[in-house]
Structure formats: C-alpha cells, structure tokens
Amino acid sequence: MRKLLMASVAVLGASLGIAQAAEVSVVNPSLPQQPTPPAAPATPALSSAYKPPLSSTLAPGQIVVRMELQYNMYLAAGWSSTQNVRGDKMQPYGLLGYPRFYFGFDAQATNGLLYGTYFQIRDNSTNAAGSGTAGNAGASGDSTQNTLFFRNEYGYIGTAQLGILRVGASAGPMGNMITGAFDDIATGGWNGDINDWENGASYGQQGSFPNWPFMDVGAEYTTAKLVYISPKFYNMFDASLSYEPSTGTPADTQNCTAATTTAGFTNCNNQSTSTAANDLQRRRNTVEAGVRFGNTFDGVGVNASVVGLYGGHVNAGFSPTASNPGLGSFSSFTAGNGLTVNGSKGTTSFENLWAAMGGLTVTYAGFTVGGSVIGGQYNGQLAALNQGGSESFTWLVGGEYNIGPLQVGASYYVWKYQGYWTLPGRQTDSGLMIGTSYNIAPGLNWYAEYLYGQRYKGDFDFSTGSPGPNFNNAHVNIIGTGFGWRW
C-alpha cells in the first residue's frame, strides 16, 4: 500500500508540473493540549489551528498524501430517568465503538500556492439486531445494513500571505474558533463518544440526554459553505469568515418533494418559501465571523475568541388558493413568554437567527482554566426560534491538567433555551463531565469519563418528547472507559 501511494503521488506530481517529492506518513496522535501560543511576534503566517487537518510543513513543489485509520471501543454503563418507561427497560451496560478513515493531500506549488483536499469516512448502523417484523436475534444480518458516509469534505486554496479559502462541508468560525469549551478532555465529554451510550435518540425518544450547547456539531460543519481563514498576524491574531447558502450538503441536489396538481414542491435544500411547516425552521444565507487572540506573557498562555452568526430562514408560503391552501392566513396567538404575536403556533412565525460566542482560557505549568458563553436568537442546535419564544444562553466553566502522556480535566455547563414552543418558560439542559486520558504508546490512547446530565421543562414529558405531566425533570449518569487506536 505504501509503494502504491508513493507511486500515485509521483504520477500526480508529474501531471501537475511540480516536483515529485512525496511523503506518506503516520500521524501519531498525542493527548489534546490547550494551545500555548509563542511569546514573540512573528511575520504573518497561517495559524497552526487553521492548517488543513493532516497537513505538515511543505516545501515548495511538494505534495503530502495522508491516510489515517481510527478505531475506538468503550465499555460503558448508564442509568437515567427514562431507562424504564411504561414497562420497557434498557440494559444499563454494554460496549460501543466505531471505525473512521481520514484522507487528504496538501500541496505547495513552486510559486507558493497552497492547495489540497480533506475528507472523513464514517460508518453508520441504524438498525438494531432483530429489528423489523422478520428480524432475527443475531447481529450478522444487521451488519450488512451498515452504510458509509462522508464528513468534513472540502478542498482549499490560498497562500500563507493571503490566507486560505475552503470550499465544501467544513466548520465555520462558530465551530472552529471555540475557546474554553473543554471538549478536548478525554473523548470529549458531552460532545464526545462515551455519552452516546445514553443518547436519547437511541431510544427513539427525547430522553434524559442533555444537548451540547456549542456549535461544533454536525448541524454546522456538514453543510456546504465557503470559509475564509486569514493569516495569523504578529503570531497573535487571526480571523475567519464563512457563508452558507442553505442547509444542503455538497452532494445534495435539490431533493424536493415533487409538486402535484394540488401542491407545490417542498423540502428542497435551497427552498426560500414553502407551504410545508417543517421547512420553516431551516436556516438560509447564514454568515459567521470571528477573531481570535493567543499569546504568552512570562510563561502564562492566554487564548480568547469572539464569534458571531446571523442568518435567515425559509419563509412561509401564504395567499391560499382553492388548489393550494398553503399554511393559511395570519392569525394571532399567545406565545410561551406571554407575548401576542401574528402567525400560527410553531408553524408560520419564526425569527431570523443570530448568535454570539466568547471564550477565554489561561494556561500555566500544564494547568488550564477558563470558560465560554454563547447566546442568541435560536432554539436548540441552530434552528430558528419561534416568534415570541425565549432566547438561548449558555455558560460553561472548566479546567484541565496535562503532564507528559497524562491528561485530567472537568467541565460543567448550563444551557437555557425555549425548547418546546407551546409551553411557557425555558428548558434547562446541564452537564458535568470528569475525564482522563493516557497516551500508552504512539497511536494508542486510554480514556475514562464520568458524565452527569439533567434536563428540565415544566409540563414537558422527556420520555415522549411532547407535553405531559410525567418525566418533566430527567437526569442521567454515565461512566465509561476504553481505548482508541489511530494510525
């Protein structure tokens, strides 16, 4: 395989008219470290945090082709409020894991032009063993239903002096400029792996699993967008700007529900106006922008960032006719916060999205402490907020210690947001994580985590995901340990 990759790169280099210098190398993962910026200002260069994944320092006329393989497996146990619901009960322990593939190439032409591409391949198994009316008790048949899919697929082009432009599905500033969220501890805590053992979606219900409040999630980084990444000025400041036309992915066509003699087309990726209520919370024309600072002062590392987002949403199609009733005419209703607004409850009246985020960390002698806040006019993870709904706000604090191959850390967050739109008051999701990791050998890490989560919204049943008198205050405990292999 190595000889094949080397030969392929040599042919590619010849066809592009650049030197046939090639490298196929292994990236040995190290424990996640809070970045400690250099102390002295330097000539503007690309921020190390923004260099394309799997890249290395390139000589002019060189291409580097890389492939990484990752496999993680964990033993986990969890106990939650929604584990025993109306006679059905979940086993509280088991194994979970996944494989992943990472591919990319980075190149620098002899004139200094930087370019390349990157993508991930993940697996997905959506059917439980024995599922369906004719399902059998084993997992063999289920494994054949696994599918592979892409994440973070993009190409880039630019220079060290002008910056980089990414084109495709990648994180914008809200996802790649987060400071102080501490989801680099162990597997990532509430934005990691072990938490999936109690993910409410796995039960086919809302569950006790608290949502992750920051935007480094699939709802942000899987959509097609343009992302500009600036050079890093004076080795302290950098910036990023992105534009996302819709919530479509790079491989999507319009994917519309076809028009009929009585209804128009709906559910299109680039829909601007729709008569389907489930289209209207989807965002459109979203812009993100952020700046970041990092430097050291007498051995103390300081990192900070400020990021903002603004976007529209799919508009409601009114003016009903005999052949297409649409969503009906405007009416009035009383929203969850007591305000009277025009529209139909939860279907026709939404606000444009905006969000603001800021974070700060301080690092000294291996210890890092800090936190992050994010808030704005949105509901859940990047969905438009119903008119009259309550705005979102999150605070998080955390700390970690890194010494050699060992890392230990903890964080805690509280997120208040509208949640279910017909009910008064805001939903509260909160999460505590305590984690550790140890780099046993190159390419081999050990992880352990404890997670506690809680969710509350008055008169909302978290076992059914709808209003009701039961399961209004749900909680979950998860503990897990396991290994990660990456080569």
C-alpha positions in Angstrom: 0.0 0.0 0.0 2.8 2.4 0.9 4.5 1.8 -2.5 1.2 2.2 -4.3 0.5 5.6 -2.6 4.1 6.8 -3.3 3.8 5.9 -7.0 0.4 7.5 -7.2 1.7 10.7 -5.7 4.7 10.7 -8.1 2.4 10.5 -11.1 0.2 13.2 -9.7 3.2 15.5 -9.2 4.4 14.9 -12.7 0.9 15.7 -14.1 0.7 18.9 -12.2 4.2 20.1 -13.2 5.6 20.1 -9.7 8.5 18.3 -8.0 7.9 14.6 -7.3 8.6 14.9 -3.6 6.1 12.8 -1.8 5.5 11.7 1.7 3.2 9.0 3.1 3.5 9.3 6.9 1.8 8.2 10.0 0.3 10.9 12.3 0.8 9.6 15.9 -1.9 11.2 18.0 -0.9 13.0 21.1 -3.1 14.0 24.0 -5.2 17.0 23.3 -3.5 20.1 24.5 -4.8 23.6 25.1 -2.7 25.6 22.7 0.0 27.8 24.2 0.9 30.5 21.7 4.5 31.6 21.1 5.8 34.5 23.1 7.3 36.6 20.3 5.5 38.3 17.4 6.4 37.0 14.0 5.9 37.6 10.3 2.2 36.9 9.4 1.7 33.2 8.7 -1.1 30.7 8.7 -2.5 29.9 12.1 -1.5 26.4 13.1 -5.0 25.8 14.3 -6.3 26.5 10.8 -3.9 24.5 8.8 -5.8 21.7 7.0 -6.1 18.5 9.0 -3.3 16.0 8.5 -1.0 18.7 6.9 2.6 19.3 7.7 5.2 21.8 6.7 5.6 21.7 3.0 8.5 22.6 0.8 7.7 24.4 -2.5 6.8 21.8 -5.1 5.9 19.1 -2.6 2.7 17.1 -2.2 1.9 15.1 1.0 -0.7 12.4 0.8 -2.1 11.0 4.0 -4.4 8.3 5.2 -5.3 7.7 8.9 -7.3 4.8 10.4 -9.0 5.1 13.7 -10.9 2.6 15.9 -12.4 3.4 19.3 -14.1 0.9 21.6 -15.5 1.5 25.1 -17.2 -0.3 28.0 -20.0 2.0 29.3 -22.8 1.9 31.8 -25.6 4.4 32.4 -28.6 5.0 34.5 -31.3 7.5 33.5 -34.8 8.7 34.4 -36.1 7.4 31.0 -34.5 4.0 31.1 -37.6 2.3 32.5 -40.7 3.7 30.7 -44.2 2.2 30.8 -43.0 -1.4 31.2 -40.0 -1.2 28.9 -36.5 -1.2 30.4 -33.0 -0.7 29.0 -30.0 -2.8 30.0 -27.6 -0.3 31.7 -24.3 -1.6 30.4 -22.6 -2.7 27.2 -20.0 -2.0 24.5 -19.9 0.8 21.9 -17.4 1.8 19.3 -16.7 2.8 15.7 -14.1 2.9 12.9 -13.2 6.0 10.9 -11.0 6.8 7.9 -9.3 10.2 7.3 -7.9 11.1 3.8 -6.2 14.2 2.4 -3.5 15.7 0.4 -1.7 19.0 0.9 0.5 20.6 -1.7 2.5 23.7 -2.3 3.4 24.8 -5.8 6.8 26.3 -6.6 5.2 29.8 -6.6 3.9 29.4 -3.0 0.3 28.4 -3.9 -1.2 26.2 -1.2 -3.9 23.8 -2.1 -5.4 20.4 -1.2 -8.4 18.5 0.0 -9.6 16.6 3.0 -12.5 14.2 4.0 -13.6 11.7 6.5 -15.4 8.4 6.0 -17.5 7.1 8.9 -19.8 4.1 9.3 -23.5 4.2 10.3 -25.7 1.3 11.6 -29.2 2.4 12.1 -31.0 -0.9 12.7 -30.9 -2.9 15.9 -30.2 -6.6 15.7 -33.5 -8.4 15.3 -35.3 -5.3 14.2 -38.3 -5.5 12.0 -41.1 -8.0 11.9 -38.9 -10.6 10.4 -35.7 -9.7 12.3 -33.6 -12.4 13.7 -31.9 -12.5 17.1 -28.3 -12.1 15.8 -26.3 -9.1 14.6 -24.9 -10.7 11.4 -27.8 -9.6 9.2 -27.8 -6.2 10.7 -24.1 -5.6 10.0 -24.8 -5.8 6.3 -27.1 -2.8 6.6 -24.2 -0.6 7.7 -23.6 2.4 5.4 -20.5 4.6 4.9 -20.9 8.4 4.6 -18.6 11.5 4.3 -18.0 14.2 6.8 -15.8 17.4 6.6 -15.3 17.0 2.9 -13.7 20.1 1.3 -11.0 21.5 -0.9 -8.9 24.5 -0.2 -6.6 27.0 -2.0 -4.6 30.1 -0.9 -1.3 31.4 0.2 0.5 32.0 3.5 0.3 35.7 2.9 -3.4 36.0 1.8 -5.0 33.2 3.8 -6.9 30.1 2.8 -10.4 29.6 1.2 -12.1 26.3 1.9 -14.9 25.1 -0.4 -17.2 22.3 0.7 -18.5 21.0 4.1 -16.4 22.3 6.9 -16.8 24.1 10.1 -17.3 27.9 10.0 -16.0 30.2 12.8 -18.7 29.1 15.2 -17.3 25.6 15.0 -13.6 26.1 14.6 -12.9 29.2 16.7 -14.3 27.9 20.0 -12.2 28.7 23.1 -12.9 27.4 26.6 -15.4 24.7 25.8 -13.1 22.0 27.1 -14.4 19.3 24.8 -10.8 18.2 24.2 -10.8 16.3 27.6 -10.7 12.5 27.2 -13.2 11.6 24.4 -14.9 15.0 24.5 -17.4 14.7 27.4 -20.9 15.7 26.3 -19.5 16.3 22.8 -17.6 13.0 22.7 -18.1 9.3 22.4 -19.0 7.6 25.7 -22.1 9.9 26.1 -23.6 8.0 23.1 -24.5 5.1 25.5 -27.4 7.2 26.9 -28.2 9.3 23.8 -32.0 9.7 23.9 -32.2 9.4 20.1 -31.1 5.8 20.6 -34.3 5.1 22.5 -36.5 6.7 19.8 -37.4 9.4 22.2 -36.2 12.7 23.6 -34.6 11.0 26.7 -32.6 12.3 29.6 -29.5 13.1 27.4 -28.7 16.9 27.6 -27.9 18.6 24.3 -24.4 20.0 23.6 -24.9 23.8 23.5 -22.0 24.9 21.3 -21.9 24.8 17.5 -19.0 22.4 16.8 -21.7 19.8 15.8 -22.8 18.2 12.6 -25.7 20.7 12.1 -23.0 23.3 11.5 -20.0 21.5 9.8 -21.8 19.2 7.4 -23.4 22.0 5.3 -21.8 23.3 2.1 -20.2 26.7 2.7 -17.3 29.0 1.8 -14.9 29.5 4.7 -12.1 32.1 4.6 -9.2 31.7 7.1 -6.9 34.6 7.5 -3.1 34.6 8.0 -2.1 34.8 11.7 -0.8 38.4 12.2 2.1 39.0 14.6 1.6 35.4 15.8 -1.2 36.6 18.0 -4.4 37.4 15.9 -6.3 35.6 13.3 -9.8 35.8 11.8 -12.3 33.7 9.9 -15.4 34.4 7.8 -17.9 32.0 6.3 -21.1 32.0 4.1 -23.6 29.2 4.0 -26.4 29.5 1.3 -28.6 26.8 2.8 -28.6 23.6 5.0 -27.7 21.4 2.0 -24.6 19.3 1.8 -22.1 19.2 -1.1 -23.5 16.0 -2.6 -27.2 17.1 -2.4 -29.3 18.0 -5.3 -32.5 19.9 -4.6 -34.1 16.7 -3.1 -37.5 18.2 -3.4 -40.8 16.6 -2.6 -42.3 16.7 -6.1 -45.1 19.2 -7.0 -48.6 17.8 -7.7 -51.7 19.2 -9.2 -52.8 20.5 -5.7 -49.5 21.3 -4.0 -46.1 22.9 -4.9 -42.7 21.5 -4.3 -41.4 21.4 -0.7 -38.5 20.2 1.4 -35.9 21.4 -1.1 -32.4 22.1 0.1 -32.5 25.6 -1.4 -36.1 26.3 -0.6 -36.7 30.0 0.0 -40.5 30.0 0.5 -42.5 26.9 1.5 -46.0 25.8 2.3 -44.7 22.9 4.4 -44.4 23.8 8.1 -41.4 21.5 8.6 -39.3 23.7 6.2 -39.6 26.9 8.1 -37.1 26.4 10.9 -34.3 25.7 8.4 -31.8 28.5 8.1 -30.7 30.3 4.9 -28.0 32.7 3.9 -26.0 32.3 7.2 -22.9 34.3 7.8 -20.3 33.6 10.6 -17.4 35.8 11.5 -14.8 35.6 14.3 -11.5 36.8 15.6 -9.1 35.1 18.0 -6.1 36.1 20.1 -3.3 34.0 21.6 0.0 34.8 23.2 2.2 34.1 26.2 3.2 36.5 28.9 6.0 35.4 31.2 5.1 31.8 30.7 1.3 32.3 31.0 -0.6 31.4 27.9 -3.8 33.4 27.2 -6.3 32.4 24.5 -9.5 34.3 23.7 -12.0 34.4 20.8 -15.2 36.3 19.9 -17.5 34.9 17.2 -20.9 35.9 15.7 -23.5 34.4 13.5 -26.5 35.8 11.5 -28.9 34.1 9.2 -32.4 34.0 7.8 -34.8 31.1 7.5 -37.3 29.6 5.0 -40.3 31.9 4.6 -43.9 30.8 5.0 -46.0 30.5 1.8 -49.4 32.1 2.3 -52.0 33.5 -0.1 -54.0 30.3 -0.1 -56.0 29.3 -3.2 -58.5 26.6 -3.9 -55.9 24.3 -5.4 -53.1 25.0 -2.8 -54.3 26.0 0.7 -50.7 26.6 1.8 -50.3 27.3 5.5 -53.4 29.5 5.8 -53.7 33.2 6.7 -52.0 35.0 9.6 -53.8 34.8 12.9 -52.8 35.7 16.4 -51.7 33.6 19.3 -50.1 33.9 22.8 -46.5 32.7 22.8 -44.7 30.8 25.6 -43.3 34.0 27.0 -46.8 35.6 27.2 -46.5 37.9 24.1 -49.2 38.1 21.5 -47.7 37.6 18.0 -49.1 37.1 14.5 -48.9 33.7 12.8 -49.8 30.1 13.6 -48.3 28.5 16.6 -45.0 26.8 15.8 -45.6 26.6 12.0 -45.6 30.0 10.4 -43.8 32.5 12.6 -40.1 32.4 13.2 -37.3 34.9 13.9 -34.1 35.3 12.0 -31.1 33.6 13.7 -28.3 35.4 15.5 -25.8 34.1 18.0 -22.7 35.5 19.8 -20.0 33.5 21.5 -16.9 34.4 23.5 -14.4 32.3 25.4 -11.2 32.7 27.4 -8.5 30.3 28.8 -5.4 30.8 30.8 -2.6 28.2 30.8 0.4 27.9 33.2 2.7 25.0 34.0 0.3 22.4 32.4 -2.8 23.8 34.2 -5.6 25.4 32.0 -8.7 27.1 33.4 -11.4 29.1 31.6 -14.8 29.1 30.1 -17.1 30.1 27.4 -20.5 31.7 26.9 -22.9 31.6 23.9 -26.3 33.0 23.4 -28.8 34.4 20.9 -32.0 34.1 18.9 -32.1 30.4 18.1 -33.7 27.2 19.5 -31.8 24.0 20.1 -28.9 23.4 17.8 -29.1 26.1 15.0 -32.8 26.0 14.4 -34.9 29.2 14.0 -36.7 30.4 17.1 -40.5 30.8 17.1 -41.7 34.3 17.4 -42.4 35.1 21.0 -40.0 32.4 22.2 -37.3 32.8 24.7 -33.7 33.4 23.6 -30.9 30.9 24.3 -28.0 31.4 26.7 -25.2 29.0 27.9 -22.3 29.3 30.3 -19.5 26.8 30.8 -16.5 26.6 33.1 -13.7 24.0 33.1 -10.2 23.1 33.7 -7.6 20.5 32.8 -4.0 19.5 33.6 -1.6 18.0 31.1 1.7 16.4 32.1 3.5 14.2 29.6 1.2 11.5 28.4 -1.4 12.1 31.1 -4.5 14.4 31.0 -7.2 15.0 33.6 -10.0 17.6 33.5 -13.5 18.5 34.2 -16.2 20.9 33.0 -19.8 22.0 33.7 -22.3 23.9 31.7 -25.9 25.2 31.9 -28.0 25.9 28.8 -31.4 27.7 28.9 -33.4 27.9 25.7 -37.1 27.8 24.6 -37.4 24.1 23.8 -41.0 23.0 23.1 -42.6 26.2 21.7 -46.2 26.0 23.2 -45.0 25.7 26.8 -44.1 28.8 29.0 -40.6 29.2 30.4 -37.2 28.0 29.1 -35.9 24.4 29.0 -32.7 23.8 31.0 -30.0 21.3 30.0 -26.9 20.9 32.2 -24.0 18.6 32.0 -21.0 17.7 34.2 -18.0 15.8 32.9 -14.9 14.4 34.6 -12.4 12.7 32.3 -8.9 11.5 31.9 -6.7 10.1 29.1 -3.3 8.5 28.8 -1.1 8.1 25.8 0.1 4.5 26.2 2.1 4.4 23.0 2.2 6.1 19.6 -1.3 5.6 18.2 -2.8 4.1 21.4 -4.7 6.1 24.0 -6.7 5.0 27.1 -9.8 7.0 28.1 -12.1 7.2 31.1 -15.1 9.5 31.8 -17.9 10.2 34.2 -20.9 12.2 33.0 -23.9 13.6 34.8 -26.7 15.3 32.9 -30.0 16.9 33.8 -33.0 18.3 31.8 -36.0 20.2 33.0 -39.0 21.9 31.4 -42.3 22.2 33.1 -45.2 20.1 31.7 -42.9 18.5 29.1 -42.5 14.7 29.1 -38.9 13.8 28.1 -39.9 10.2 27.6 -42.3 11.0 24.7 -40.9 14.3 23.5 -44.3 16.0 23.9 -46.2 17.9 26.6 -47.3 15.9 29.6 -47.2 15.7 33.4 -44.6 12.9 33.7 -40.8 12.9 33.3 -40.5 16.7 33.4 -37.2 16.6 35.3 -34.9 13.9 33.8 -31.3 13.0 34.7 -28.7 10.6 33.6 -25.4 9.1 34.9 -22.8 7.6 32.6 -19.4 6.0 33.3 -17.2 4.5 30.7 -13.6 3.5 29.8 -11.9 2.3 26.7 -9.2 2.6 24.1 -8.6 4.5 20.9 -6.3 3.2 18.1 -5.2 5.6 15.4 -2.6 5.0 12.7 
